[in-house]
């Protein structure tokens, strides 16, 4: 399954000491790091809610739209970027407070051998004009382009059980960095992430600065409970995706059913889920076409006249504003070919984050799909990788 976890918003500090270290020798080689990744992904869900709550408190009485606490589990964090803890090994239960401190401090310096991503200028953008007119027609055109694509950015080539699906993407996140009582808005420098997954989701590998070491981490094996993860809508394998309905109405109904209770609203969560699948997985071409048609049925979906992906490519965007957070999720497409380029989240209304530091025009998350391919081995990258 994909291990592409999500837009972290670090906040908080240590309130309790770490528990005694976990004995790594009790796990196979590489597995402890994998379990830490899974644990931190859950921590990020709690951090996101805490950060949004802090933003709501900061914005109260100011007349701005502040982000409320997001429902835990609003999206599976493994469809976004997971961040590992560069501290000594710790037990897999009861360590949330310690994890907060490690995450807040992990980017303070990037010395030799550091796996942290250096921070650069805060990512900002011009807020593109949104127009609801013609969006269903645009998505229909995008759907037609996707259905005719073969082994392209929008589609997925045939894959054998012994091969791997590779996604190379350029990405960065903006977040509120907390050190003691000081809060600073920072953005990662744009960087590449490389991910490989077997079709059935049982094997995989991830290499990403700030998340893994230079050699990467395995995505294979049981979860922290010792159970084999089961593919599902928010953490799919390629095999799982081939079993989803390709009728747009049936597909949207399934998305609503399986994401019920998550996110700030059912419609926003459906839009987010579809975006995650388009960016972070290898949907078959027929399913990709159905996802676009299903998106056209979600209320509030608009067209944005201009948007820029993490690789600097301009294009049209299909987007939806989360009215609770004031953030707009944008799927970016090439103007000529209508191929999917990437995705970004932009603060467009009000302020969010600790002390309201995330202002309108801030790019909270950005990603550009540089390469999708089928390869024969883990760590094999196509020649076209960015």
Secondary structure, DSSP 8 states (H G I E B T S, - for coil): ---B-----------S-------GGGS-TTHHHHHHHHHHHHHHHHHHHHHHHHHHHHHTTTTS-B-----TTSS-GGGSB-----SS---SSS-HHHHHHHHHHTTS---TT--S--EES--B-----EE-TTHHHHHHHHHHHHHH-SSSSSS-----TTSEEEEEEEEEEEEEEEETTEEEEEEE--EEEEEEEETTSS-EEEEETTTS-TT-EE--S--TTS-----BTTB--HHHHTTS--SHHHHHHHHHHHTTT-SSSHHHHHHHHHHHHHHHS---HHHHHHHHHHHTTSTTEEEEEEEE-TTS-EEEEEEEEETTTTEEEEEEE-TTT--EEEEEEEE-SSBBSGGG-B-TTBEEEEEEEEEEEEESSTT---TT--
